[in-house]
Amino acid sequence: MKSVAILSLLAGSAAAFAPSPVSNAATSLKVSADLNGMVGTSAETGGKIFDPLNLSDWIPADRARAAELANGRSAMLATVGYVFPKYFGHFDGSVSVDDPIAAIGQSDLQWWAQFVIFCGTIEAYKYRQELDGKSSTGGGEPAIDWMKMYPADEKGRKEMELKELKNGRLAMLGIAGFVSVSFAL
C-alpha cells in the first residue's frame, strides 16, 4: 500500500513537467469604441486597452480618463507630501509629528478650510478654462500650463500625456502602499 502511494505521488509530480498542449485560439477583449485612440496603451498593457471588467460599457471613457488623471495628480502630490516631512522636516505650526497619518488629526480646522478653498479655486479655474475650450485631460490646449512646459507638437504631447498617466498610476499604487503599511504597523 505504501509503495502504491509513493508511486502515485511520483507519477503526479512527473506530470507537472510534461509539456502542455498549446492552444492557438486568439483572445480578444470587448473594447468600447470610445477607448480607441486614447493615450495609455504601451508596453505595460501589451499595447492593448486594459479594461478586464468592461467598465467602459458603464462609464464614458472621457469621464473615466478625467477621473484617472485627477486621482493620479492627487496621488503624486500625496506621495510627495507623505515623504517630505520624514526626510526634510515640517513647517512651524500645530503639527509636531513626522507621521502624515497622525498629522491629519493634528491639523487646525482653519488649515483645512484654507485647503478646501484653495482646491475649490483651482477646480473652478480649471472648469472655466474648459468652458473656454481648453483641456485638463490632454488632447488640446492645456487649461493650466503656467510654466509653458506642454509641447507644441502632437508627438510630444502624446508622450507627455503618457508619462503623466504612467506616473499617476504609479503614484496611486505608491500612496496606497504607504497608507496600508502605516495602518498595518
N, C-alpha and C positions, 0 to 999 in steps of 0.2 A: 504494500500500500504506500509505503514511504517512497519507494522508487518511482511509482506512478505519479505521485505528486511532484517530485523533483523533475521528472521528465516533462510533465505538462508545463511547469514553470519555465523550463529551458526552451521549450518549443514556443511558448508565448513571447518570451523575450527575444527570440531569434526573429520572430515575425515583425518586430519593431524596426529591424534593419533591412527588411525586404523593400525593394522599390515599389512605390505606389503607382497605380495607373494614372497617366496624365490625361486630363480632360481638355479637349480643345474647345469647349463651349465658352463663348465670349459672354462676359457680364457687362451690363450697362446700367447706369443709374438713370432713373427718370428725372430729367432736369427741366426745370421751368425755363421757358423762353426768355424770361427776364434776366436770367443769370448768364446767358451767352454774352461774351464780350466784356464781362466785368473784370476788373483787376482783382487778383487774388489767387489765380491758378499758377502754380510754379512747381518746382521740383518736389517740394514737401508734400504736395497734394497729388503728385503723379501727373501734373498737367491737366487735371480734371477739377470740376467743381466738387467740393466736399459738402454734400448735403445728404447724409445717410438716413436721416429721419424725414426727409421730404418736407422740411419746414417751409420751403419756398412755395409750396402749394397753399399755405395758410397765411403767410406774411409776405407783403410786397417786397421784392428784392431791394429796392432803393431804401425802403424804411429799415430793413434788417441791416443793410450796409451802414446806414447812418448811425444806427444804434451800436453796431460793432466798432465803428470809428470813435464814437463818443466814449464808449466804455474803455476802449484801448487807450485813448488820450488820458482819461481819468486814471487808468491803471499805471500809465507811465509816470504821471505826477505822484501818484500814491507810492510807487516804488522808490522814487527819489525821496519823498517825504518820510518813508519808513527807514531808509538807510542813513539819511543826513544827520539826525540827532545823535545817533550812536557813534559815528565816526568824526563828525565835525562840531558837535555841540549844539545847543539850542539857544534861542534868544532869551533875553531877560523877560521875566513875566511870572505869571502864576504857575506855569508848568515847570515842574522840577525833576522830572524823570526822563530817562532816555528811551523808555519803552513807549512806542507810539500808541499802543492799545490803551495803556494806562493814562497817557496824555490826553486822550479824547475825553475822559471823565474829569480831568483837571482843568480843562479849558473853560474860560469865563463865558457866560451867556452872551456878553457883548461881543466877544470874538466870533461866536457862531453867527450872530446877527450880521456882523460885517461880512463874514464869509458868504452867507446866503445872498446878501445884497450884491456883493461882487460877482458871484456866479450868475445871478439873475441879470445883471447888467451886461455881462459878456454874452449870455444867451440871447438877450433882447437885441443887442447889436448884430449878432450873427443872423438872427431871424430877419432883421431889417435889411441886411445885405442880401439875403436870399430872396427877399421880395423884389429887390432891385436887379435880380438876375445873376448874382454871384453864387458860388457853391462852397459848402463846407465839407463836402464829401468827395471832391475831385470831379474831373470832367468839365472844367470850365475855369473862369477866373475865380481865384480864391476869395472867400468872404473876409478872411483875416490873414494878411501877409505883411505885417509891419516891417519885417526885416528884408523883404523882397528876395526871398530865397527860393520861391516857387519857379521852376524852369519855364521858359517861354515855349520851347519846342515840345511836341507831342510825346516823343520818345522819353525825354527827360521827365515829363510829368507822370507818365505811366510808371517809370522806375521809382520816382519819389513816392507815388501813391502806394506802390507795392512795399516799399521799405517801411512806410508808416504803418501799413496794415500788419506786416510781419512783426514789427517792434511792438505794436499794440497787443497782438496776440500773445507774444512772449511775456509782456508786462502783466497781462491778465493772469497768466499761469504763475508768474513770479509772485505777484502780490497775494494770490490765493495760497501759495505755498508759505509765504511769510506769516500770514494771518493764521493758517491752520497750525503751523508749528508753535506760534505764540500761545494758542489755546491748548495745545497738546502738552506743553511743558508746565 
